[in-house]
Amino acid sequence: MITLYTFASGFGQFSYSPFCTKAGWLLKLSNVPWQRQDTTDPRKMPLGKLPAIGLADGTIIPDSDNIRAYLEKTGHDFDAGLSPRDRAVSRAFIRMAEEHIYFHQMQDRWGDDANWAVIRQEYFGFLPALIRGMVTRKLRKDVLGMVHKMGLGRMTVEQRLARVEPDFVAIAAQLNERAFLFGDTPTAADASVGAILGGVMAAPVPTPLSRRVAQDAVLSAYVKRCAAAMD
Ligand SMILES: N[C@@H](CCC(=O)N[C@@H](CS)C(=O)NCC(=O)O)C(=O)O
């Protein structure tokens, strides 16, 4: 039995972490027996991040992309039926969601004071009150410093919305009135894009970014469809 090491569920999502949500969905799609084990400490994992999976022989495989590769190596093709060209487009959508849209969500959760107040309690409420303030201040500084170095953290909210808008337009165009990005059934791209958009929409305190997705009939219906398919 595979064990998925994941951050806990929250904000109506399989996990606070969209990458853990993605991994959970990939496991479900692959029909292998698995169980989840929630943890608050990614430092114990080989890459210091979650998700990771533990195999019966004790091997730990970190990173949602490696988890996908493992599940594919052991027999499941998430993109069965897709042409080489569609597989290439799928790869680009995954990168767009994970390496761009995700960081907008991060800036929303960690940068916006109202969201941070909720996040701090939800993510780190387990820490003893005596050290919680010190630890969370440092973590917040590190995360926001990283997004600042990327450039996103230097933008106004309006500039960030303008930067991510073409990504949302591309997702809606790719859906093209279909249920999922490549047709009637979910593929690997949906596990990434659906999880990341779901995370954006699930801001505990609505932001211009979360409203942008929630108020888009196509994108919000897609997020709900992905969540239902994962249940
Ligand atoms: N590329 C990784 C990204 C995983 C990731 O960024 N995980 C975050 C949560 S969303 C994490 O573990 N953060 C904790 C940390 O960096 O200390 C994947 O696809 O699994």
The ligand as an ORCA input file, in Angstrom:
! r2SCAN-3c Opt
* xyz 0 1
  N       7.486     20.864     -7.183
  C       6.939     20.363     -5.940
  C       6.370     21.524     -5.152
  C       5.918     21.114     -3.761
  C       5.732     22.312     -2.860
  O       6.074     23.444     -3.185
  N       5.218     22.023     -1.652
  C       5.020     23.058     -0.681
  C       3.558     23.116     -0.253
  S       2.511     23.657     -1.557
  C       5.830     22.741      0.561
  O       6.053     21.606      0.909
  N       6.256     23.784      1.268
  C       6.931     23.648      2.510
  C       8.321     24.176      2.493
  O       8.805     24.586      1.413
  O       8.923     24.189      3.558
  C       5.892     19.301     -6.242
  O       5.379     19.259     -7.384
  O       5.616     18.462     -5.378
*
